Every structure is written in C-alpha cells, then in structure tokens.
Amino acid sequence: MDAGERYIKGRGAQVNPANRFLKSSYDKEEFEKEEDWEKFQKQKTQVLFDDSKTIVNKITSEDIPLELSVNPYQGCEHGCIYCYARNTHEYWGYSAGIDFETRIIAKPNAPDLLRKAFEKKTYTPQVVSFSMNTDCYQPVERKLQLTRKLLEVCLEYRNPCTILTKNALVLRDLDILQELNKHQLVHVSTSITAAGEDIRSVLEPRTSSIKTRLKIIEHCARLDIPTGLMFAPIIPGLNDADMFKVLKMAADAGAFWAGYTIVRLNGAIAEIFEDWLYKAFPDRAEKIWHHIQSCHGGKVNDSRWGTRMRGEGKIAEMIRGQFKIYCRKLGLNERTCPLNTAAFRRPPQNGQLELFGDY
C-alpha cells in the first residue's frame, strides 16, 4: 500500500507532521512495518486534563469584532482539516496533524476560573465568545459538560456570550440559552461549509450532519434566540459553488445573519491540508490549490489583518460580490441583535443561587 492509498476514514488529517518547536520528533508518515500503519490508523481519542491558571483571553486582532474568548478544550475531535487552531496544538508539545484530533486537552477548572474572572473588581462586562479556538461542543463535551457549566456562570453573572459550533449538542443546553436570552445575553451561530454530505464527511469528518446543524438554527429561531450562519471557510474550487444553497437553507431555517471567510493555510496547516487534498480529491486537487493561492497573492497563507480572512484578487472579489447579493436576496444581515452588558451583576456569595429565576 503506497502513501497515496493510505486514507484514514473518520479523521481529517492523514499525517502527523513534526512539531516546529521540538528539536527532534518522529514523523509518523514514515512506517517501517505495515503493522505500524495499522496501529497509527486506529488511534483512539485521548482526553488529557490541564490545570489552567486562567481561562479568559482578550481578543486583540483588529479584524475580529469580538472582545473576550473562553476555550474549555484544546484540540478538537471534529477533525476539520482546515482548522486554524491546529497550529496552537504545537504549543502543547503535540503535532498539528492527527494529534490535534486524538489528544484533546480539557480544562476541568474552567467554570471556577471564569467565575473568578467575573469577581475581579477590575473586570468590566464584555462579551465572552466560545469556540474562538476549538469547538466548545465537540464530542468530549457530552461527558464533561464544561461548556454547560461555563454558560451557567454567564447566567449567574448575567454576562453576555456568543457561541459558534458545528455540533448539535448545543441543543442540549437550550434551557440555559433561553434564560440567557431573556436578558439579551446570547447569540448562537452555526458553521456550515457544504450543501452535501459528500464534501462535509471528508472535510469535517466528526461533525454533526448538515441536516442536524440546520436544526440548531431552527430550534433557536423558534425560541427567538438570535441565531446565524458562518459559511466558513470557503475553499474555492471545492465548496464555493454551494454558497447560495447553504445560505438559503440557513435563511429558510430562520437565520438572522450570515458571515464567511476564505480558507488560509498558515503554519503546519498548509502541509496537512495539501496532503489531505491530494488524497481526498485527487482529480481537482491542483485546481483547488491554485485557487487558494490566487486569493492570497500567490501563497496559501496570509496573516495580514483585514485581508487574511477575506482574501484578495479576482476570485476573492467574486466571492465577496456573490455573498453580498445572496444575503440581500435572502434577507440576511438586515437586523441587529445587540447583546446586553448592562445586566451584569455579581451575585451574593452565600446561599444557593437560583440560576433560573430572579432573586
């Protein structure tokens, strides 16, 4: 079996490239024996625990209109091949490839750390965003429930928050989301990157199906919880033709808004994505690769604020124009739903707090 035939079903990355921060590492793409490949192919997900000191991160990027982020997990079993968060796994000593999908770091003290941050006298109420790095509703959340506990803390203090997810597990927490929404404290966005399962299943192998993700929008809209769509990332030559269909499905489901980004392959992601692309879509891999380059000045990566997520050049301009026309036609982005920071409070520390009611 040659390297071109080796495709790991159910995983995004097909390789484990060397960690740039380590002087020496074992490249798991080179196997001395066939049984080494078999063992590598069947790796199970490991959940590791980290005793974090802080959980709230200030967002300083000029082109991201958000304030604070909270990430209860590092690494993501969803396995989205394009995920920009893959590079951050190298800071933990792991590879951005299959390690990112199979070695998940959980922060069990995250809810206590968030409560501690809200209690600081210097803290002023700001919007907290979940899933700015990895998905807060990835599979491990079903058991650990760290995201649910974090939302409970936001409700305690009436601090506004936003959620972006590819997992229908968020519907488990509709009870808390409804309570947050009573005080205009929550937005829920769903990321959908394709109109069909044929692309979704290899692009984002362990995420909820498209049909199930549309149910997130439907349920939130029915409860009048502000909800929207991220068509991201757009990979020209692969999923850009799905734009109108995806936006229409979301609008029909009740989405208030829509956004998009164009794929960029920074750091180790370029090698991981290219390897995956030629294995998953060999018939159009070269075309897709060149289209991505055309959106970033001949490169596949771009770190410049303002252009990194929108791209430049003819293809990027066409995508931008189509997106605006489609949103206008479908009635997306016509209304705003501001989040409420004025409701913030520090609850009494003695006695049992009633989360779902005034006191």
N, C-alpha and C positions, 0 to 999 in steps of 0.2 A: 504493500500500500504506500503510494507516494504522498508527499505533503499536500498535493492538490486534492487528493481524495479524502483526506482526513478532515471531516467536519463534525464538530461536536453538537449534536442536536440538543436543544434546550438551553444552550449558552450563547451569549453574544460573542465575546472574544474567543478566538480559536488558538491564541498563543499567550504566553506569559513573558513579555519582553523584560530585559534586565532593568532593574531599578537604577535610575541615573545617580542616586545618592549613595549607592553601595559600591565599594571598590571591587567586590567580586560577587558574582551571582551565577546561578545555574539556569541556563536558557532551556526551558522545558519543551521547546520545539524540537530539540535535537535528542532523539531517543536511541539508545544503544540497542535496545531489545523491543520487540513488538509488545511484550507484556508491560513495558514501561508506558507505552502509549495507551494501552487498555486501562491501566491504573489511573493515568492522568485524565483520561476521558470520563471516568466515573467518579471524579472527585465530588464529595458531598459538601454541603454548605456548613461552615463552622461559624458559630456565634461567639465572639470574644467580648469581654467586658472591660471597660476603661473607667477608671476613677477620675473623671474630669474635674477640673477646678472651676471652670466657667462654662456657660452654655450659650450666652448671648453674644453675638458678633455684630459689630457695626458695619454696615454696607457702605463702602467708600467709592465704589465705582460710579463714575459720573453719568453713565448711560443706563443705570438701573434705578428707576424711581421708587426705591424701597429704602427702609431705614435700618431695621434690625433683622437678623436671621437666627434661627434656632434649629440645630440639626441633632436629633437624638441618636442618629445612626451614621456611621461612616462605611463606605462600601455599599453596594446595592445588588441584591439578588435578581432584580428585574433584568439585568444584563443588557441594557440598551447599548448598542455598540458605539454610538456617537457621544456618549455622556461625557461632558467636560469635567465632571467630578472624578473621573478615573485618575487624573494626574495627582489628585490630593492623596490617593492611597499610598503613593510613594513616600510621603512624609511619615507614614506609619511603618515604613520598612517593607512594604509589600509591592508587588507588581501592579501596574495599572490594567493588566490583562485579566486573566481568569481569577487571579487573587482578589480583584475588586469585586467579583461576583460570588466568590466562595468563602471569603473571610470577612464576615460582617462584624464591625465593632459597634457595640451598643453601649450607651451611657445611662446606666440604671439610676443614677442620681440626678438626671436632667430635670425632673419636676422640682426637686428641692433647690437646685441651682437657679431655676427661673424664679421661684418664689423669693429666694434670697436677693436676686437682682431687682425685683419689684419693690422689695423692702428698703433698698438703699435710699437714703434721703436725697441723694444727688440724681436719682432716676426721675426723668420726666416721661410721661406716657407717649409712646411711639408705637407704630405698627410693627408687630412681630411677624415675620414670614417663615413659614415652614416649607421644607423641601427646596431651599435655595441651593443645597449641595446634593444630597441624595434624597430619594423619596421617603417621606415620613410614614407612608403606609405600605412599605414593602412587606413581603411575607412574614418576616420576623415580628412585625408589629401585632399580628394576630395573637401571639402568645404573650409578648412583653407588655403591650399596651402603654408604651411610653408616650406616644403621641396623644392618646386619650387623656392621660394624666396631665400632660402639658396644657391641653385645652381646658381642663378643669381648673388649672391655675389661672389661665387667662380669664376664665369666667369668675373666679374668686375676686380677682383684682379689676375685673371689667377692663381689661387691656385688649385693644383690637388686634386681630391677627388675620393672615391670609394663608390659604392652603393651595398647593399645586400638586396634583397627584395623577398617576396612571393606574391606580388601584381602587377598585370598587369597595375595598374595605372601609373607606371613608364613610360609607353609608351606615356602618355600624354605629357611628357617633352622631347620627342625626339628632338625637336628644339634646346633646350639648350644643350642637350647631344652632339648633332652634333657639335655645336660651341665649346664646351669644347674639343671635340676630335680633332678639327683642330690643337690644341696646345698640344696634348697628355696629357690631363688633367683629363681623366675619365676612370674608369673601372666599368662595371655593372655585378654583379653576381646574379644568381637566385638560390634560395634554393628549391630543390625538394626532398621529403623524401619517396615517394612511387611511384609505377608504376601504381596503380589503385586508382580510386576514393573511393572504399570501405574502404580503410585504411585512405586515405587523409581526407575524410569527417568527421571522428571522431577524428583523430589525430590533425588536423588543421582546425577546422570547418568553420572558416570565412575567409579563404584564397582563392586566385584565384585557379581555377581548374588546374590540371597538364597540360592539353592541352593548356590552356591560358598562363601558365608560360613558356611553350616551345616557345610561340610566342615572348616572351621578348627576348629570345636568338636569334630567327630567325631574328627579326627586327634589333637588334643590330649588328648581324653578317653581315646582308645585307648592313648596313651602315658602316661596318668596325670599329665599336665601340668595343674595346676589351671586350669580354664577356665570362663568365664561369659559372660553376655549383658548388654548395655546396650540397653534399648528406649528409645532417646532420639534426638531429643526427641519427646515425644508432642504432636501438633498436634490439639487437639480439633476434631472435625468432619471430619478428614481421615484420620488413622491410628489414632485411639484404639480404634476397633472391632476392630482387628487384634490387640489386646493378648494375648488368650488364645491365639490361634493361633500368634503369634510365640513366646510363652513356651513353649508346648507343643512346638513344633518344636525349640527350643533344648534343652529338657529331654530330649526323645527322643534328641537328638544327643549328650547327655552333659554338658550344662552343670551346673556346681556351684551357681552363683549367678546372680542377675539384679538389675538396677537400672533406674531410669528417671529421666527429667527431663521437665518440661513446657517447651515452647518459650518463649523470651523473646527479644524483638527489640530489643536495645539499640543505640544509636547509628545508624550508617548502615544497619544490617541491616533496620530497620523499613521504610525506603523501598524497598530492594532486594527484600525479601520480598513486600511489598504489590504491587509492580509484577508480580512473578512470579506471585503468587497469582491475580490477575485475568486474567492471560494463560493460565495453565495450567489453572485450574479456575474459569472464569467463572460457571458455574452455581451454585456453592456458596461462592464467594469471600467474600461478605458475611457469611454464616453463620459461616464459619471465623474470620474476622477478629473478629467479636463474641465468639465463644467464647474466643479468646485473650485478649481484653480482660477477660472475666469472670474469668479466672484471675489477673489482675494488678491488681485494683482499678480497672478501667475503662481501664487502659493496656495497651500491648502490651510494655512493658519493665518491668524490675524489677531493681534492684541490691542489694536488701536481703538480707544473709546470712540463711540459714535459710528464707526464703520464695521467693527468686528462682528456684530450680530445681524447687520443689515446687508453687508457686502457692498460691492461697487461693480461697475461695468454693465454691459447690456443685459445680461441675464438677470442680475440683481435688480436693475431698473424695471425690467418687465415683470418680475415677481412683485415688486413694490406696487406697480401700477395696477396689476390684476387684483391684488389684495384689497386695495382701496375701493375699486369698482365693485368687487363682490360684497364687501362689507356694507357699502352703501345700498346695494340692491337688496340685501338680506336684512337690513335694519339693525345691523350690529354696530356697537360703539356709539349709539345715539343718546344714551342716558348715562349719567354718572351715579355712582352709589358711594358717596364718601363715608369713610369709617370714622367712628366717634372716639376721640381721645378724651373728651370732657367727662366721660363716665368713670374714668379711672378712680379707684379708691383702694385704700389699704384696710382690709377687714380686721376686726378685733382678733387678737392672738389667743384669747382664752375662750373656751367653749367650742361647741361643734358648729362649724359653719354650714349654713344651708345653701348648697350650691344652686339649687333650682327654685329660688324664691327670694323675695326681699326680706330684709330684717332690720 
